[in-house]
Amino acid sequence: MMPGQIPMGQPPGGMHAGGMHAGGMHVPGGMQMQMPGAMVGGQSSFGHAQSALKGAGGMMTAMKWGFVAIGALCVLGGLAMVFTVDVVTGISVAFTGAVFVAVALLVLPRFSGMLGQATAMVDGFAAKEQLAQTGIPAMGRLINVQQTGRLVNYNPEIVAVVEVHHPQLGPYQTQTTAIVPQIAIPRAQPGAQVQVRISPHNQHEIALVF
């Protein structure tokens, strides 16, 4: 096994290492991810998605602390009403405040976590897209191709073991993920030659160009 070579395992869940079929890439539950898929004027096509997720994250943080503030005021107001108005009303207001605080501290963080995961995923797509535009040109041969089960703008995502060929770096194997345009699906097969872009900082960080 060559240095940096990645062992090739068996595809999970009945997938075929022999390639992928145009109609065979589905997200469990029928869900599909809608994302742009090409650089526009040198700008990342994922810029709008990144901005939207950043705004949603800020809104979620503001909502969390807003709920905490409202809940705290309701709890304090309810306790005051127990002594100044009546016990039932005071307890009801305090309970409502406690619900606000519980939602802020227990429920909203889950949504924040999902937003964080989505942000990391989109940032990864944008980084791959940028590498495909600016990386060191090379050629590669697909050794193993597996489906991830995720669609990006109706284009399937794959994880592939690639044998990279570059005059200075020599042949070596590494693993990467790529979004395959529908028109390029027949070329995303083991043994196929593909264009590769190599990161100048890490030769094992590559992007496939279909």
BELMO-V861748 format. One record per pair of residues at least 12 apart in sequence whose ideal C-beta (glycine too) atoms are under 6 Angstrom apart, sorted by sequence separation. I is the first residue (numbers start at 0). J is the second residue. D is the distance in Angstrom with one decimal. If there is no record, write none. Layout:
I & J & D
I & J & D
This chain:
77 & 89 & 4.7
80 & 92 & 5.9
144 & 157 & 5.5
145 & 158 & 5.2
160 & 174 & 5.2
193 & 207 & 5.3
194 & 208 & 4.0
77 & 92 & 3.5
78 & 93 & 5.8
144 & 159 & 4.9
76 & 92 & 5.6
77 & 93 & 2.8
143 & 160 & 4.2
141 & 159 & 5.5
142 & 160 & 4.2
158 & 176 & 5.0
73 & 92 & 5.5
74 & 93 & 4.9
142 & 162 & 5.5
157 & 177 & 5.7
73 & 95 & 5.2
74 & 96 & 3.8
139 & 161 & 4.4
140 & 162 & 4.6
156 & 178 & 5.4
157 & 179 & 5.7
73 & 96 & 2.7
139 & 163 & 4.8
154 & 178 & 5.1
155 & 179 & 5.5
154 & 179 & 6.0
70 & 96 & 4.3
137 & 163 & 5.6
138 & 164 & 5.0
154 & 180 & 5.4
183 & 209 & 3.7
151 & 178 & 4.9
154 & 181 & 6.0
137 & 165 & 4.2
70 & 99 & 3.2
180 & 209 & 5.8
69 & 99 & 5.1
70 & 100 & 3.6
157 & 187 & 6.0
173 & 203 & 4.3
175 & 205 & 5.1
177 & 207 & 4.1
179 & 209 & 5.9
163 & 195 & 5.6
66 & 99 & 4.8
67 & 100 & 5.9
168 & 202 & 5.5
66 & 102 & 5.7
67 & 103 & 4.7
66 & 103 & 3.6
63 & 103 & 4.9
144 & 187 & 5.8
63 & 107 & 4.7
144 & 189 & 5.7
141 & 189 & 5.3
141 & 191 & 5.0
59 & 111 & 5.0
140 & 192 & 5.8
139 & 193 & 5.2
139 & 195 & 4.0
56 & 114 & 5.2
137 & 195 & 4.5
55 & 114 & 5.7
137 & 197 & 5.5
134 & 196 & 2.9
135 & 197 & 4.2
134 & 197 & 5.2
134 & 198 & 5.8
135 & 199 & 6.0
52 & 117 & 5.8
131 & 196 & 5.2
52 & 118 & 4.6
130 & 196 & 5.5
130 & 198 & 5.9
49 & 121 & 5.7
134 & 206 & 5.9
48 & 121 & 5.0
131 & 206 & 4.1
45 & 121 & 5.4
130 & 206 & 4.1
131 & 208 & 5.4
45 & 124 & 5.4
127 & 206 & 5.0
45 & 125 & 4.1
43 & 125 & 4.7
43 & 128 & 5.8
38 & 132 & 5.8
36 & 152 & 4.6
34 & 151 & 4.6
32 & 150 & 5.6
34 & 152 & 5.0
36 & 154 & 6.0
31 & 150 & 4.4
32 & 151 & 5.3
24 & 146 & 5.6
26 & 148 & 5.8
26 & 149 & 6.0
26 & 150 & 5.7
18 & 144 & 5.8
16 & 143 & 5.3
19 & 146 & 5.5
14 & 145 & 5.6
24 & 155 & 3.5
14 & 146 & 5.4
10 & 145 & 4.6
7 & 143 & 4.8
7 & 160 & 5.7
5 & 160 & 5.6
21 & 184 & 5.0
5 & 172 & 5.9
3 & 171 & 5.3
4 & 172 & 4.5
19 & 187 & 5.9
5 & 174 & 4.7
18 & 188 & 3.9
